[in-house]
Amino acid sequence: MNILVLNGAPRPNGSTAGMIKTFKTEAESAGHTVNTVDVCRKNIHGCLACEYCHGKGDGECSQKDDMSEIYVVLTEKYYNVSGRAGEAFKDGLKLK
């Protein structure tokens, strides 16, 4: 299984980073692939609700920021969400 960890914690050696490191080690030892993205170090802007992605953008965001890198990873390898929260997450990312 491919696992994507979106780390929003700002400290590279903090407790969240330690937890992610432990999780990654254990998951990889069980045969999974883990990709971690430090989103706090990315240039990501909030949604403008401009509807560009639903029209002329054909699914692409009008903002040219680092979120496009995450969209690629999600759609190609790691997309697996379930439940109501997962569906809301998917809808927020405009994934099909």
Secondary structure as the mmCIF struct_conf table of DSSP 4:
data_model
#
loop_
_struct_conf.conf_type_id
_struct_conf.id
_struct_conf.beg_label_comp_id
_struct_conf.beg_label_asym_id
_struct_conf.beg_label_seq_id
_struct_conf.end_label_comp_id
_struct_conf.end_label_asym_id
_struct_conf.end_label_seq_id
STRN STRN1 ASN A 2 ASN A 7
BEND BEND1 PRO A 10 PRO A 10
TURN_TY1_P TURN_TY1_P1 PRO A 12 ASN A 13
BEND BEND2 GLY A 14 GLY A 14
HELX_RH_AL_P HELX_RH_AL_P1 SER A 15 SER A 29
TURN_TY1_P TURN_TY1_P2 ALA A 30 GLY A 31
STRN STRN2 THR A 33 ASP A 38
HELX_RH_3T_P HELX_RH_3T_P1 VAL A 39 ARG A 41
BEND BEND3 LYS A 42 LYS A 42
HELX_RH_3T_P HELX_RH_3T_P2 TYR A 52 HIS A 54
TURN_TY1_P TURN_TY1_P3 GLY A 55 GLY A 59
BEND BEND4 SER A 62 GLN A 63
BEND BEND5 ASP A 65 ASP A 65
TURN_TY1_P TURN_TY1_P4 ASP A 66 ASP A 66
HELX_RH_AL_P HELX_RH_AL_P2 MET A 67 VAL A 73
HELX_RH_PI_P HELX_RH_PI_P1 LEU A 74 TYR A 78
HELX_RH_AL_P HELX_RH_AL_P3 GLY A 83 LEU A 93
TURN_TY1_P TURN_TY1_P5 LYS A 94 LYS A 94
#
